[in-house]
Amino acid sequence: MVNVKNGKRGFGLIEILVGLSILSLSFFSLLLVGRNVSRLSASTTRSLQADFLLEEGLEALRSIRDRGWTANIANLSLSSTSYYLDFSTTSSRWTSTTTAGVIDETFWRTFVVSSVSRDASDDITLSGGTVDPNTKKFTVILAWKGVSATTTSSISTYLTNYFND
């Protein structure tokens, strides 16, 4: 004879199944949150690296300018050529090159040079004016492959023939 106490036969099994279902859903949710946090962290890290590499690019261009405007800056082609920055560990100097290089197997950094025009008040103007051979606009562009597409970021500055060389 089967002893059924108050008609609750098999109720413990249902409690175990409900409890396991809740634990499984909680664990799955935590895994999704962890994956998203990890992806966001990697994306933020890449963005910060990109910002630092862009700033480094501007500093490298200033370093190249400081070693001589005529020898290093004046002869760069305007707008049509993308240049790359190369650091020589033997001479501890930055140089511009047309040979592509990859940074940390992730980033591609280029820069382009544009002419600068000035108006009658000697202010930089976007249209018209007279071309100033002693001022150039430099745009550093950084690209890297993201999760679903290539991401680019850029920064621009004006450099002048500060030392008249």
Secondary structure as a PSIPRED ss2 file (coil, helix, strand):
# PSIPRED VFORMAT (PSIPRED V4.0)

   1 M C   1.000  0.000  0.000
   2 V C   1.000  0.000  0.000
   3 N C   1.000  0.000  0.000
   4 V C   1.000  0.000  0.000
   5 K C   1.000  0.000  0.000
   6 N C   1.000  0.000  0.000
   7 G C   1.000  0.000  0.000
   8 K C   1.000  0.000  0.000
   9 R C   1.000  0.000  0.000
  10 G C   1.000  0.000  0.000
  11 F H   0.000  1.000  0.000
  12 G H   0.000  1.000  0.000
  13 L H   0.000  1.000  0.000
  14 I H   0.000  1.000  0.000
  15 E H   0.000  1.000  0.000
  16 I H   0.000  1.000  0.000
  17 L H   0.000  1.000  0.000
  18 V H   0.000  1.000  0.000
  19 G H   0.000  1.000  0.000
  20 L H   0.000  1.000  0.000
  21 S H   0.000  1.000  0.000
  22 I H   0.000  1.000  0.000
  23 L H   0.000  1.000  0.000
  24 S H   0.000  1.000  0.000
  25 L H   0.000  1.000  0.000
  26 S H   0.000  1.000  0.000
  27 F H   0.000  1.000  0.000
  28 F H   0.000  1.000  0.000
  29 S H   0.000  1.000  0.000
  30 L H   0.000  1.000  0.000
  31 L H   0.000  1.000  0.000
  32 L H   0.000  1.000  0.000
  33 V H   0.000  1.000  0.000
  34 G H   0.000  1.000  0.000
  35 R H   0.000  1.000  0.000
  36 N H   0.000  1.000  0.000
  37 V H   0.000  1.000  0.000
  38 S H   0.000  1.000  0.000
  39 R H   0.000  1.000  0.000
  40 L H   0.000  1.000  0.000
  41 S H   0.000  1.000  0.000
  42 A H   0.000  1.000  0.000
  43 S H   0.000  1.000  0.000
  44 T H   0.000  1.000  0.000
  45 T H   0.000  1.000  0.000
  46 R H   0.000  1.000  0.000
  47 S H   0.000  1.000  0.000
  48 L H   0.000  1.000  0.000
  49 Q H   0.000  1.000  0.000
  50 A H   0.000  1.000  0.000
  51 D H   0.000  1.000  0.000
  52 F H   0.000  1.000  0.000
  53 L H   0.000  1.000  0.000
  54 L H   0.000  1.000  0.000
  55 E H   0.000  1.000  0.000
  56 E H   0.000  1.000  0.000
  57 G H   0.000  1.000  0.000
  58 L H   0.000  1.000  0.000
  59 E H   0.000  1.000  0.000
  60 A H   0.000  1.000  0.000
  61 L H   0.000  1.000  0.000
  62 R H   0.000  1.000  0.000
  63 S H   0.000  1.000  0.000
  64 I H   0.000  1.000  0.000
  65 R H   0.000  1.000  0.000
  66 D H   0.000  1.000  0.000
  67 R C   1.000  0.000  0.000
  68 G C   1.000  0.000  0.000
  69 W H   0.000  1.000  0.000
  70 T H   0.000  1.000  0.000
  71 A H   0.000  1.000  0.000
  72 N H   0.000  1.000  0.000
  73 I C   1.000  0.000  0.000
  74 A C   1.000  0.000  0.000
  75 N C   1.000  0.000  0.000
  76 L C   1.000  0.000  0.000
  77 S C   1.000  0.000  0.000
  78 L C   1.000  0.000  0.000
  79 S C   1.000  0.000  0.000
  80 S C   1.000  0.000  0.000
  81 T C   1.000  0.000  0.000
  82 S C   1.000  0.000  0.000
  83 Y E   0.000  0.000  1.000
  84 Y E   0.000  0.000  1.000
  85 L E   0.000  0.000  1.000
  86 D E   0.000  0.000  1.000
  87 F E   0.000  0.000  1.000
  88 S E   0.000  0.000  1.000
  89 T C   1.000  0.000  0.000
  90 T C   1.000  0.000  0.000
  91 S C   1.000  0.000  0.000
  92 S C   1.000  0.000  0.000
  93 R E   0.000  0.000  1.000
  94 W E   0.000  0.000  1.000
  95 T E   0.000  0.000  1.000
  96 S E   0.000  0.000  1.000
  97 T E   0.000  0.000  1.000
  98 T C   1.000  0.000  0.000
  99 T C   1.000  0.000  0.000
 100 A C   1.000  0.000  0.000
 101 G C   1.000  0.000  0.000
 102 V E   0.000  0.000  1.000
 103 I E   0.000  0.000  1.000
 104 D C   1.000  0.000  0.000
 105 E C   1.000  0.000  0.000
 106 T C   1.000  0.000  0.000
 107 F E   0.000  0.000  1.000
 108 W E   0.000  0.000  1.000
 109 R E   0.000  0.000  1.000
 110 T E   0.000  0.000  1.000
 111 F E   0.000  0.000  1.000
 112 V E   0.000  0.000  1.000
 113 V E   0.000  0.000  1.000
 114 S E   0.000  0.000  1.000
 115 S E   0.000  0.000  1.000
 116 V E   0.000  0.000  1.000
 117 S E   0.000  0.000  1.000
 118 R E   0.000  0.000  1.000
 119 D C   1.000  0.000  0.000
 120 A C   1.000  0.000  0.000
 121 S C   1.000  0.000  0.000
 122 D C   1.000  0.000  0.000
 123 D C   1.000  0.000  0.000
 124 I E   0.000  0.000  1.000
 125 T E   0.000  0.000  1.000
 126 L C   1.000  0.000  0.000
 127 S C   1.000  0.000  0.000
 128 G C   1.000  0.000  0.000
 129 G C   1.000  0.000  0.000
 130 T E   0.000  0.000  1.000
 131 V E   0.000  0.000  1.000
 132 D E   0.000  0.000  1.000
 133 P E   0.000  0.000  1.000
 134 N E   0.000  0.000  1.000
 135 T E   0.000  0.000  1.000
 136 K E   0.000  0.000  1.000
 137 K E   0.000  0.000  1.000
 138 F E   0.000  0.000  1.000
 139 T E   0.000  0.000  1.000
 140 V E   0.000  0.000  1.000
 141 I E   0.000  0.000  1.000
 142 L E   0.000  0.000  1.000
 143 A E   0.000  0.000  1.000
 144 W E   0.000  0.000  1.000
 145 K E   0.000  0.000  1.000
 146 G C   1.000  0.000  0.000
 147 V C   1.000  0.000  0.000
 148 S C   1.000  0.000  0.000
 149 A C   1.000  0.000  0.000
 150 T E   0.000  0.000  1.000
 151 T E   0.000  0.000  1.000
 152 T E   0.000  0.000  1.000
 153 S E   0.000  0.000  1.000
 154 S E   0.000  0.000  1.000
 155 I E   0.000  0.000  1.000
 156 S E   0.000  0.000  1.000
 157 T E   0.000  0.000  1.000
 158 Y E   0.000  0.000  1.000
 159 L E   0.000  0.000  1.000
 160 T E   0.000  0.000  1.000
 161 N C   1.000  0.000  0.000
 162 Y C   1.000  0.000  0.000
 163 F C   1.000  0.000  0.000
 164 N C   1.000  0.000  0.000
 165 D C   1.000  0.000  0.000
